[in-house]
Structures are given as structure tokens and as C-alpha cells.
Amino acid sequence: MKQLFKVIKALSTIFVCVTTMVVPVKAEETIDIAIVQYVSHPSLDQIVQGVKDELAANDISKVKT
């Protein structure tokens, strides 16, 4: 009986893990990323530029300034 519960728990865990990894994504889905910067400061400007550069390096093609 205990062996049966272990098998059921193991199979349930595997099922949950596998089904949560498979997430359908629409090809036309867009994600908006906004950066709100109230003041200009050299360090903050470098961070914003770094984020834009990293998005561009990862083929995020529509980077708006």
C-alpha cells in the first residue's frame, strides 16, 4: 500500500513538472518594457543604455527610445 502511494506521488510530481514546462506562446505576442527615469544622472543613464544594449544583443528588435 505504501509502495502504491509512493508511485502515485512520483507520477503526479512528474506530470505537474512536465505540464508546467510546456507553455504555448503566441508568435505575435508583444511584451512592453518601460523604464521610468525622473531625473538624469550619469549612472542612471548608463543603466538605461545597458538595458537597451542587452535587449538589442538578444535580438529584441523593437527597442524604442
C-alpha positions as CSV (number, residue, x, y, z in Angstrom):
1,M,0.0,0.0,0.0
2,K,2.8,2.4,0.9
3,Q,4.6,1.5,-2.3
4,L,1.5,2.4,-4.3
5,F,1.3,5.8,-2.7
6,K,4.9,6.4,-3.5
7,V,4.4,5.5,-7.1
8,I,1.3,7.8,-7.4
9,K,3.1,10.7,-5.8
10,A,6.1,10.2,-8.1
11,L,3.9,10.1,-11.2
12,S,1.9,13.1,-10.0
13,T,5.1,15.1,-9.5
14,I,6.4,14.2,-12.9
15,F,3.1,15.1,-14.5
16,V,3.0,18.5,-12.8
17,C,6.6,19.3,-13.7
18,V,6.2,18.3,-17.4
19,T,2.9,20.2,-17.9
20,T,4.2,23.4,-16.3
21,M,7.2,23.5,-18.6
22,V,5.1,23.4,-21.7
23,V,3.6,26.8,-22.1
24,P,2.2,27.9,-25.5
25,V,3.4,31.3,-26.6
26,K,1.8,33.2,-29.4
27,A,4.3,34.3,-32.1
28,E,2.7,37.7,-32.4
29,E,2.6,38.4,-28.6
30,T,4.4,41.5,-27.6
31,I,5.7,42.5,-24.2
32,D,6.2,46.1,-23.3
33,I,9.1,47.1,-21.1
34,A,9.1,50.6,-19.7
35,I,11.9,52.4,-17.9
36,V,10.7,55.4,-15.9
37,Q,13.5,57.9,-15.1
38,Y,12.5,61.1,-13.4
39,V,16.0,62.7,-13.3
40,S,19.1,62.5,-15.4
41,H,22.2,61.2,-13.8
42,P,25.3,59.6,-15.4
43,S,24.9,56.3,-13.5
44,L,21.2,56.0,-14.3
45,D,21.8,56.9,-17.9
46,Q,24.4,54.1,-18.1
47,I,22.0,51.6,-16.6
48,V,19.3,52.5,-19.1
49,Q,21.7,52.3,-22.0
50,G,22.9,48.9,-20.7
51,V,19.4,47.5,-20.6
52,K,18.8,48.7,-24.2
53,D,22.1,47.2,-25.4
54,E,21.3,43.9,-23.7
55,L,17.9,43.8,-25.3
56,A,19.4,44.6,-28.7
57,A,22.1,41.9,-28.2
58,N,19.4,39.3,-27.5
59,D,17.5,40.1,-30.8
60,I,14.8,42.1,-29.2
61,S,14.3,44.0,-32.4
62,K,11.9,46.8,-31.5
63,V,13.7,48.8,-28.9
64,K,12.1,52.3,-28.6
65,T,14.0,55.2,-27.2
